[in-house]
């Protein structure tokens, strides 16, 4: 996986994420969409997608606030995020090497409307695309954002933030695929 942020690379990754999500949910009934493995102790396909929509928005808003006051950079087509941010993006990739607790704001409910979740997930990917374009107009490596999931610590630059969002999406799509492969999944 490339850990250099460009508009083309981000769009390519978003297209792959969108396609993978569409494959996962294709033909699922509402019951299958909401089915949770291990007697409800693990997330359903719908919960994985809704978690991504919620957490992308929360994380993205923090990045958006940071770039609102960042110095503008002309003609920038790519950004190499800092080492710590690239490392965190790598940790977010599937399979999950690092598990972080899910806070209440990004915890999805158990019963979800499939159409509403698909719409929210699609909107979140469009938001990442727009945010990426904005990140590439500022000094993205020097601009750090308060991480809403790590008590506001400014550990990562905004370019790394985008890469972390993309990796987080891949991680939970892999989780959703495992739900479909579960031996007890309703056929």
Helices and strands as residue ranges (DSSP letters): E 4-6, H 7-25, H 30-34, H 37-40, H 45-68, E 78-80, H 83-92, G 104-106, H 114-135, H 158-181
